[in-house]
Amino acid sequence: MPVTQKQIAAELGVSWSLVTRALRDHPSVAPATRRRIQEAAQRLGYTEHSNREARALIARRYGHRVKTSIVAVITPPHDNEPLHNAPFFSSLLDGIEL
């Protein structure tokens, strides 16, 4: 199960809001505290994608969208030829992958 910001807060004995601000590099958090929280997050295996489903739920509640870094590409059919062999689409897909 992914590590949550609340678990990091409990581990360090600080508030959840402080952990949130520290992980987002908010200027109101002292550098030493930010470093301690970021080190704990790394040690516990927290990443910004640890709780993607929870982020999506809370974003929808407030009418926001979550960045997923997913791009869908819809193309016309190509006579059973793979897209990476089609001259135009291979360049297009290579550019998207970057």
C-alpha positions in Angstrom: 0.0 0.0 0.0 1.4 3.5 -0.9 2.7 5.7 1.8 0.5 8.8 2.6 1.3 12.2 3.8 -0.6 11.5 7.0 1.7 8.5 7.6 4.8 10.7 7.1 3.3 13.3 9.6 2.6 10.6 12.2 6.1 9.2 11.8 7.7 12.6 12.4 5.1 13.9 14.9 4.2 16.9 12.8 0.9 18.0 11.3 -0.3 16.8 7.9 -0.5 20.3 6.6 3.1 20.9 7.4 4.1 17.8 5.5 2.0 18.9 2.5 3.6 22.3 2.5 7.1 20.9 2.9 6.6 18.4 0.0 5.4 21.3 -2.2 8.5 23.5 -1.3 6.3 26.2 0.3 8.3 29.1 1.5 6.6 29.2 4.9 8.4 25.9 5.9 11.8 26.3 7.5 14.6 24.7 5.3 15.7 22.3 8.0 12.1 21.1 8.6 11.5 20.7 4.8 14.7 18.7 4.5 13.7 16.4 7.4 10.3 15.8 5.9 11.6 15.2 2.4 14.2 12.7 3.8 11.5 10.9 5.7 9.2 10.8 2.7 12.0 9.3 0.6 12.9 6.8 3.3 9.3 5.6 3.6 8.9 5.4 -0.2 6.6 8.3 -0.8 6.3 9.7 -4.3 4.0 12.4 -5.6 2.2 9.6 -7.4 1.8 7.5 -4.3 -1.9 8.2 -3.9 -3.1 9.1 -7.4 -6.6 7.7 -6.9 -7.1 9.8 -3.7 -5.8 12.9 -5.5 -8.3 12.3 -8.3 -11.2 11.9 -5.9 -10.5 15.1 -4.0 -9.8 17.1 -7.2 -13.2 16.0 -8.6 -14.9 17.1 -5.4 -13.6 20.6 -5.9 -14.1 20.7 -9.6 -10.4 20.4 -10.6 -8.5 18.0 -12.9 -5.5 15.9 -11.9 -2.4 15.9 -14.1 -1.9 12.3 -15.2 0.9 12.7 -17.8 -1.1 10.4 -20.1 -1.7 11.4 -23.7 -4.2 9.5 -25.9 -3.4 9.3 -29.6 -6.2 8.4 -32.0 -5.2 7.6 -35.6 -7.0 6.2 -38.6 -6.6 2.5 -39.5 -3.5 1.5 -41.4 -4.0 -1.7 -43.3 -2.6 -3.9 -40.4 0.7 -2.0 -40.5 2.2 -1.0 -37.1 2.1 2.8 -36.5 5.8 3.0 -35.9 6.4 2.0 -39.6 4.1 4.7 -41.0 6.4 7.7 -41.9 4.2 10.5 -40.6 3.0 8.8 -37.4 6.4 7.5 -36.4 7.8 11.0 -36.3 4.7 12.2 -34.5 4.8 9.5 -31.8 8.6 10.0 -31.3 7.9 13.6 -30.6 5.2 12.9 -28.1 7.4 10.4 -26.2 9.9 13.1 -25.4 
